[in-house]
Every structure is written in structure tokens, then in C-alpha cells.
Amino acid sequence: MSRFLALFSLTVFALSLLTALRWRVMSRLLGGLALQYRLHHKLGLITGVAFTLHVLAEILQTPPDFIQDLIITRDPPLLAGWAAILLFCVALVFSYRQTLRFQSWRLWHFLFPLAFLAASYHGLVFARDDAWDQGLLYTALSMGGLSLGFLLLGHIWNPRAQRYRIQALDKVSASVWELTLEPKDRRRKQQPCRAGQIIYLRFLSRGFSRALHPFSVASCRLEPYLRLYIKNLGRDTSHLQDLKSGHEVEVLGPFVELKLNLDRPQIWIGGGIGIAPFLGFLHCTQTLDTPPIHILHYVSRGEDIIQGSEIARVQETTPHLVWHNMVDKKGHRPDWERLDALLKSLSKPRIVICGPNLFMRMLREHLKGQGVSSQDITTEEFNP
Ligand SMILES: Cc1cc2nc3c(=O)[nH]c(=O)nc-3n(C[C@H](O)[C@H](O)[C@H](O)COP(=O)(O)OP(=O)(O)OC[C@H]3O[C@@H](n4cnc5c(N)ncnc54)[C@H](O)[C@@H]3O)c2cc1C
């Protein structure tokens, strides 16, 4: 039993590393990046449980006089096993701490590769020699090892990324920029990006980090440009004014995220920069005969209301669109009065929400309280 649990946990661990990769084919097969990452989280939890059961099974089958030797040991492969469990559990606990800042969350995540390496060494020494065990062990080790390699390589080089040039950069509110990108080489077949999809972008200009940033696509498939709305938030996004026309960026993706079903009246709710995919959808629905669309954009300051000539044109020309700007003070609960009035006046609307974690949680709770079925709610969280 303990042997089976050990091999099982190593295999699931390798699968969780595999599902951390940003591969378009895999994310499409799994129903989108959000669902892929949900599976990645579940596989992580299953690995944790299997590791714990493996340890318990080992302790149960060890004669009582040897248990102390098992725990207080100097044997390197055994120590590696303990290190793997410890590193894995610490990383798992910190991965689920919702209050953690993104950078700290990412640092704690680096413990997972170390745990995998320690568990691999432990497995290589203790696995039995029969073909079945060895086959499973080497499959798990190759899958996990290759996934780790690709994950680390992705930080510096990505052969599937496409180069774009900055065509325009406009400020559309006190904290949001509209970034328009054109493919660097139009002769090369570019992957068309649809509104609501996610791309990962790396700024290549001097003074920017090599980090890949997820952004929602806010342009349509047939437009010649890729448009993004980017909030001035941190290390890279706080100095977008340093970017110049003609500078290059690297784009990975697109990945499927939000999909619309326009068969019924729509309420689209964006918290802060969560409005980005909706701006994209609006560009695409201009030529369609759509049901009524109500957009509620929640911001914490008046100057965060999105403006700009292109946005004003879209707001005016999209059929059946009503746009509501909602200014709520930071730290205060958003005012749902307008939303409740819409819920009463529209017949079985579809609700699409996008925004920060806390905003989405409060909104989902409120909608549940108003008797809205979860089947009528589609969400996209701006969480890693
Ligand atoms: C699915 C998804 C879609 C997003 N779409 C948009 C969008 O359309 N427009 C937009 O302005 N922002 C969007 N974001 C958030 C955006 O990725 C971050 O604001 C950006 O990466 C910050 O980079 P930075 O170097 O300036 O910030 P940093 O200094 O690195 O971090 C500042 C804060 O930004 C957030 N952040 C940083 N990196 C990430 C990351 N890889 N994933 C999630 N959050 C991160 C964290 O809250 C962090 O505390 C999206 C995030 C996700 C997960």
C-alpha cells in the first residue's frame, strides 16, 4: 500500500507540474486556462493527501523499535523524503493563503520544484526493481522534470511567443492605459486574438522586468491590432509612459477565458480594470443584433472612470447598450442598488463578472442572496 501511495503521489505531483504550463493545446483541451489552473490546484491537494498517507502507511508497517530511527535519521534518501514532505506542505499552505501578496506567493511556489527534486531522489533509491514500478517511476520523473524545465525556461525564452510593436499608447483614465499593438511581422501567421481571451505579455523595453503579465484581450479577432487596457499597478505597469511607439513586446497565447452566450439580456459587471474584456466584447458586438446589454463599471475614484474617444464611440454606437459608472469609496462595500433594480427589470439576465478577488466574492454572495442561479453567472478572476 505504502509503495502504491508513493508512486501515486509522485505521478500526481508530476501532473500538477504539467498543468502549471501555459500550453494553448492543453488549456483548450481542459476548457480554458482558469479550469486548467483549477485542476492544477486539485492535483496539488491530492498530492499532499497521498504524501501524508504514504508516511502514515510507512509508520504503521515499521516495527515499533524502529520508528524512532525512521523519524530521526541521517540516511540521505530518507532525509530527502522528509524534506520533500516538509517543503511540499509549507508551499501548499502558503499557496492557499488568500491574503498573500503576489510576489510572496510566487516565492513560496518555488518550494514545489525543490520538493519534487527531493521526492524524486527518495523514489529513485526506494522504488522496487520490478518493471511496473520502475516504468511508473520514470514516467512520473520525466513528466515532472520536463515540466519543471519548461516552466523555468519560460521565464527567459519562449519559442512560441510572438513579437508585436507598440502602435499607440493612450491614457484613458487616471490609472488606465490603452495599449495598441501591431504584429511585428504581418507575413508570419499570427494567432488571432478574440475579446475575453488572455494573453501573457513581456515588455522588452529597457527598465522593464522579464516577467510575463496576464492581460485580457480587448480587441476583436478581425481587427488588425491587439488592444489591451492596463492599470497602473506595480513594478512594470506603473511606468508605461516610458514605452514609445515602435518598442517591441512579446506575446504568448491567446488562451481561452471568458465566453459569452448572447441568448438573453446581459449584465456585465467590471470591478476596476475588470472592465477590460467587456470593452473588447463591445467592439465585437457593434455589428450584431444583441439582446439588451447593461454594463456596470465599479471604480473607487471618479477619475478612474474610463474615457477616451474610441470608448465613447463604442458606447454610443453599440446597439441596446446602457453603461452605468458606479463610484464607490475604497474600503467601502459596493452599492448594489442599481444592480438589484436591473435584476428586477430584466427577464432572467445572464451575468458576467470580472475583477479582483474580493470584489468578485462580495458580488457572488450578493447575487446568491438575490436568488440568482449560479448557472446564470460567468466569472473571470484577475488572480494568478
Ligand atoms: C487572468 C488575468 C487577467 C488580467 N487582465 C488584466 C487586464 O486586462 N488589465 C490589467 O491592467 N491587469 C490585468 N491583470 C492583472 C495584471 O496581470 C497585473 O496587474 C500585472 O501583471 C502587474 O504587473 P506589474 O509588474 O506592474 O506588477 P507587480 O509589481 O509585479 O505586482 C503588483 C500587483 O499586480 C498583481 N500581479 C502581478 N503579476 C500578476 C500576475 N502574473 N497575475 C496576477 N496578478 C498579478 C498582484 O496583485 C501584485 O500584487 C490580469 C490578471 C489575470 C490573472
The ligand as an SDF file (V2000), in Angstrom:
LIG
                    3D

 53 58  0  0  0  0  0  0  0  0999 V2000
   -6.4260   36.3150  -15.9070 C   0  0  0  0  0  0  0  0  0  0  0  0
   -5.9050   37.7120  -15.6440 C   0  0  0  0  0  0  0  0  0  0  0  0
   -6.2570   38.7690  -16.4800 C   0  0  0  0  0  0  0  0  0  0  0  0
   -5.7720   40.0580  -16.2270 C   0  0  0  0  0  0  0  0  0  0  0  0
   -6.1370   41.0690  -17.0760 N   0  0  0  0  0  0  0  0  0  0  0  0
   -5.7050   42.3190  -16.8340 C   0  0  0  0  0  0  0  0  0  0  0  0
   -6.0560   43.4100  -17.7140 C   0  0  0  0  0  0  0  0  0  0  0  0
   -6.7380   43.2520  -18.7230 O   0  0  0  0  0  0  0  0  0  0  0  0
   -5.5840   44.6440  -17.4030 N   0  0  0  0  0  0  0  0  0  0  0  0
   -4.7970   44.8720  -16.2970 C   0  0  0  0  0  0  0  0  0  0  0  0
   -4.4080   46.0220  -16.0770 O   0  0  0  0  0  0  0  0  0  0  0  0
   -4.4610   43.8710  -15.4520 N   0  0  0  0  0  0  0  0  0  0  0  0
   -4.8720   42.6020  -15.6980 C   0  0  0  0  0  0  0  0  0  0  0  0
   -4.4910   41.5860  -14.8610 N   0  0  0  0  0  0  0  0  0  0  0  0
   -3.5870   41.8900  -13.7320 C   0  0  0  0  0  0  0  0  0  0  0  0
   -2.1660   42.0930  -14.2950 C   0  0  0  0  0  0  0  0  0  0  0  0
   -1.6440   40.8720  -14.7570 O   0  0  0  0  0  0  0  0  0  0  0  0
   -1.2280   42.6670  -13.2360 C   0  0  0  0  0  0  0  0  0  0  0  0
   -1.7350   43.8740  -12.7940 O   0  0  0  0  0  0  0  0  0  0  0  0
    0.1670   42.9040  -13.8060 C   0  0  0  0  0  0  0  0  0  0  0  0
    0.7890   41.6810  -14.1060 O   0  0  0  0  0  0  0  0  0  0  0  0
    1.0010   43.6930  -12.8320 C   0  0  0  0  0  0  0  0  0  0  0  0
    2.3460   43.7490  -13.2540 O   0  0  0  0  0  0  0  0  0  0  0  0
    3.4060   44.6660  -12.5070 P   0  0  0  0  0  0  0  0  0  0  0  0
    4.7950   44.2200  -12.8190 O   0  0  0  0  0  0  0  0  0  0  0  0
    3.1390   46.0940  -12.7950 O   0  0  0  0  0  0  0  0  0  0  0  0
    3.0400   44.4150  -11.0210 O   0  0  0  0  0  0  0  0  0  0  0  0
    3.8560   43.7650   -9.8390 P   0  0  0  0  0  0  0  0  0  0  0  0
    4.6750   44.8070   -9.1600 O   0  0  0  0  0  0  0  0  0  0  0  0
    4.5850   42.5320  -10.3180 O   0  0  0  0  0  0  0  0  0  0  0  0
    2.6530   43.3480   -8.9220 O   0  0  0  0  0  0  0  0  0  0  0  0
    1.6750   44.2830   -8.4860 C   0  0  0  0  0  0  0  0  0  0  0  0
    0.3980   43.5320   -8.2380 C   0  0  0  0  0  0  0  0  0  0  0  0
   -0.1000   43.0670   -9.5140 O   0  0  0  0  0  0  0  0  0  0  0  0
   -0.6970   41.7890   -9.3890 C   0  0  0  0  0  0  0  0  0  0  0  0
    0.0240   40.8440  -10.2900 N   0  0  0  0  0  0  0  0  0  0  0  0
    1.3110   40.9350  -10.6770 C   0  0  0  0  0  0  0  0  0  0  0  0
    1.6180   39.9380  -11.5230 N   0  0  0  0  0  0  0  0  0  0  0  0
    0.4900   39.2020  -11.6450 C   0  0  0  0  0  0  0  0  0  0  0  0
    0.1810   38.0120  -12.3660 C   0  0  0  0  0  0  0  0  0  0  0  0
    1.0730   37.3670  -13.1200 N   0  0  0  0  0  0  0  0  0  0  0  0
   -1.0760   37.5440  -12.2460 N   0  0  0  0  0  0  0  0  0  0  0  0
   -1.9810   38.1740  -11.4990 C   0  0  0  0  0  0  0  0  0  0  0  0
   -1.7460   39.2910  -10.8020 N   0  0  0  0  0  0  0  0  0  0  0  0
   -0.5300   39.7910  -10.8570 C   0  0  0  0  0  0  0  0  0  0  0  0
   -0.5810   41.4010   -7.9490 C   0  0  0  0  0  0  0  0  0  0  0  0
   -1.7780   41.7690   -7.2680 O   0  0  0  0  0  0  0  0  0  0  0  0
    0.5520   42.2480   -7.4210 C   0  0  0  0  0  0  0  0  0  0  0  0
    0.4720   42.4780   -6.0480 O   0  0  0  0  0  0  0  0  0  0  0  0
   -4.9410   40.2930  -15.1090 C   0  0  0  0  0  0  0  0  0  0  0  0
   -4.5800   39.2320  -14.2730 C   0  0  0  0  0  0  0  0  0  0  0  0
   -5.0460   37.9560  -14.5420 C   0  0  0  0  0  0  0  0  0  0  0  0
   -4.6420   36.8210  -13.6590 C   0  0  0  0  0  0  0  0  0  0  0  0
  1  2  1  0
  2  3  1  0
  2 52  2  0
  3  4  2  0
  4  5  1  0
  4 50  1  0
  5  6  2  0
  6  7  1  0
  6 13  1  0
  7  8  2  0
  7  9  1  0
  9 10  1  0
 10 11  2  0
 10 12  1  0
 12 13  2  0
 13 14  1  0
 14 15  1  0
 14 50  1  0
 15 16  1  0
 16 17  1  0
 16 18  1  0
 18 19  1  0
 18 20  1  0
 20 21  1  0
 20 22  1  0
 22 23  1  0
 23 24  1  0
 24 25  2  0
 24 26  1  0
 24 27  1  0
 27 28  1  0
 28 29  2  0
 28 30  1  0
 28 31  1  0
 31 32  1  0
 32 33  1  0
 33 34  1  0
 33 48  1  0
 34 35  1  0
 35 36  1  0
 35 46  1  0
 36 37  1  0
 36 45  1  0
 37 38  2  0
 38 39  1  0
 39 40  1  0
 39 45  2  0
 40 41  1  0
 40 42  2  0
 42 43  1  0
 43 44  2  0
 44 45  1  0
 46 47  1  0
 46 48  1  0
 48 49  1  0
 50 51  2  0
 51 52  1  0
 52 53  1  0
M  END
$$$$
